[in-house]
């Protein structure tokens, strides 16, 4: 049985005790990715989730997820105006052409020597396709969450080679580029720069559906925001994500499982394994 070690909550706790997560996500036609990521983070126990979407869409997104604090962020200047008190960031889900904002934010945070974990997924990773050395040069506390196709574009290796040698390639990449790597897929691999690896055993084929990667990004970033180390957050995130998928599949079967089903099962997965 999956066991995780999440911090106990004091009786006199308040929302500020459980992290402040900034999420840059969403674009025209891809606002659902932003909502999935933000809702997964808050279902994972994050106290405050700030969801940054295109300014013209902020009110609609806020109505769709009233638990989230919705921000209109269309460029680096908008980000610079925000309070600099985030305990973690997540950049990438559904960004599309807005990926340039993610790159500018990362360069800005690099100059500020931002210490907290930053989860990069999807379009935020695509900025660095074929040039992962640029990620290492940022000298930030990065967690990368590619699926095999994204890993191929990032590293220059073929998908076939990656799938044949998932553990070795993930470990080598994390060490070479000084990041924590979450290589998604069946038996998701978590590798850290020191050579430590973890292979997840939860999950089922029902998770192979649009949006579940955005959910995973929100979960990992949410655990980071609550004070877990990058490795703890990643290992707990992938394990609980898979377990939530298993609980959803038990109720609805694998064929009809969708990403929102996984989000609704996150609290039950945490309760079962904590």
N, C-alpha and C positions, 0 to 999 in steps of 0.2 A: 504494500500500500504506500502511496506517495505521502511523505511527511515533509512539511515545510516549517520554517522557524521564523514566523512573523512576530514583531514586537508586541508585547502585551499592552493593553490600553488602560491607562489610569482612569479612575472614576471621575476625576475632575478635569479631564481632557477637553480641549476645544479644537475647532477645525484647523487652526494655525499650527497645532502640534503634529499634524499628519501631512505636511508638505504643501508646497506651492509649485505646481507643474505648469509650464508653458508649452503649448502645443501649436506648432505652425503647420497647418494642413488645409486641404480643400482648395478647389478652384471651380470655375464654371463647369457644371455637369459632374463634379466630383466632391460635392459637399458631404455626401454620405460617408466618405472615407474619414473626413474630419469628425463627424458625429460618432462614428464607431470607435475611433481612437479615444476621443474625449470621454465617452460614456464608459468605455472599458476601464479607463484610468480611475474614474470616480467609483465604479463598482468594485475596484480593487482596494478601496480604502483611502484614496488620496483626499486630503482635506479640501484643497482648493485647486481647481483645474481651470486655467485660462486658455481658451480655445481661440486662436488667431486665424481668422478667415478673411476673404476679401471684404472690404468695408461695406460694399453695396449689399452684401448678403448677411451681415452680422445680425440684424434684427430677426430675420427669418430663422437663422440657425439657433438663436437664443430661444425662440418659441418652441423649436423642436426638441431642445434639451435644456429646460429651465434650470437644471442643477449646475450647469456650466456657466462660467463667466466668459462671455463672448466679447472678443476684441476685433476691431477692424484694423488689419495690418496689411498695407500694400507696399511697404518698402522698409529699408533699414531705419529711416528717420522715425517711423511709427514705433519701431521696436525700441529705439534709443530713449523714447519718452517714457517708457514703462518703468516702474520701480524695479531696481536691480536686486530682487530678493527671491528669485526662483531657486528652488532646491533641486530641480531637474528640468530638462527640456526634451521634447520630442519633435523632430522635424521630418516632414516628408510625405505622409499619407495624402494622396490625391492632389499634390501640389501642381503637377503638370508644368505649365510655363512659369509658374511662380517659384520654381526651384531656384532661380537666381537670387531670390530673397534669402533662402536658406544659406546659400554660399556666402552672401554678404554678412549675415548674422554670425556664421561660424568664424569668418575672418575677424569680425569685430570682437567676438568673445575670446579669440586667440590673443589678440592684443591686450585684452583686459585680464588675461590669465584666469579665466573663469574655471573654478575648481570642480563644480558639480557635474554629475553624469549627463551626457547628451546622447539620446537614442536617435540614430539615423536610419530611415527606412525609405524604400521606394524612390521617389523623385529626388530626395536629398542625397541619396547614394548615386543616382545617375549623373549628378554633377561631376563625379570623380571617376567615371568610367574610363578605364585604361590608364589611370594616373593615381593609384592608391597612395603613392608616396606623398601626394599633396595632403592627404588626410593625416598622415604621420607628422608632417611638418607643422600642423596646427597646434600640436602639443596640448590637446584637450582630452578629457576623460570620455572617450567615445565608445558607444556600443553600436555595432553595425548589425542589421537584421536582414540580410539578403536571402531570397530564395535562390535555387541553383541558377536560374537564368540571369538574375541580377549579379550573382557572384561571378558568373562567366564574363559578363560585360565589365565588371569591376577589375577582375584579375587578368583577363585575357586568356584564361584556360577554357577548354570546351566544357559544356554541360556534362558530357559523357565522362570526361576525366574527373571532374569534380564528384560525380555520383559514384564513381568507382573507388575513390579515395577520400571520402568525406572527412573522416577524422584527421588524417594526416594533413590534408590541404587546409582545413580550418585551423588546426594548431599552428601550422607554418605561417599562415597569413597573419594570425593574431600576434605571433611573436615578431615577425618582420616589421609589421606596421604599428606595433604598440597599441593595440586596441583590443576590446573584447568583441568576439565574433559569434553571432548566433546564426548558424547555417540552417535555414528552415527546410522542412520536408519530413518524410518518414524518418523517425529517430533523429529529431533535431539535435544538432551538435552545438554545444557552448564551449568556446575555447578562449583562454585568457593569455596575456602576453608572456606569462611565466611557464606556459606549456601545460597547464592543467586543463583537462577536458571533462565534459559531462555529456552523456548521451541520454536523451529523454526517452521514456518508455510509455508515456501516456498518449492518447489521441487515436483517431480512426480516420478512414477515408472520407467521412462526411465533412471533415474540416477542409477538404479540397474544394473550396467555394469562395466566391468573391467576398472580400472584406475581412476574412479571418486573420490575415496578416496585420491589418490595421488594428484589430482587437489586441493581438499580441504586443504590438508596439505600445499601445496604451497601458497594458498591464505591466510590462517591464519598466516603462517610464514612471508609472505610478508607484511601483515599489521603490524605485530609486528616489523619488521625491519624498517618500516616507522615511528615508535614512538608511535603507539597505545598500550594501556595496554593489558595485556594478555586477559582480559575479553572482552574488546572492539574488539580486533582482532578476537577472537573466535566468538562472536555474529555477527559481520559484515561478517566474513568469511562464516559461515554456511548460513546466510540469503542470501548473494549475490551468493553463490554457488548454492543454490536452485533456486534463481531467474534466474541465467544464464541457469540452466537446463530447467526451464520453457520456457524461450525465445527460446532455442534450440528445445524443443519439439513442440513449436508453428510453427516453420519453417519446421521441419522434421518428427514430430510425435515421440511418445515414443518408438516404436519398433526399429527404426534404429538409435537411439541416441547413440553416442559414446563420450568418454571423451574429445577428441579434439574439438568436437562441443561445449562442455561446456566452454572450454578455450576461444574459439573465441567469445563467448557471454559475457565474463566477463566485457569488457569495456562498453558494452551496459547496463548491469545490474547496473554497477556503475553510469553511466550517468542517468539512469532512477530513481535511488533511492537517489542520493546525493543532 
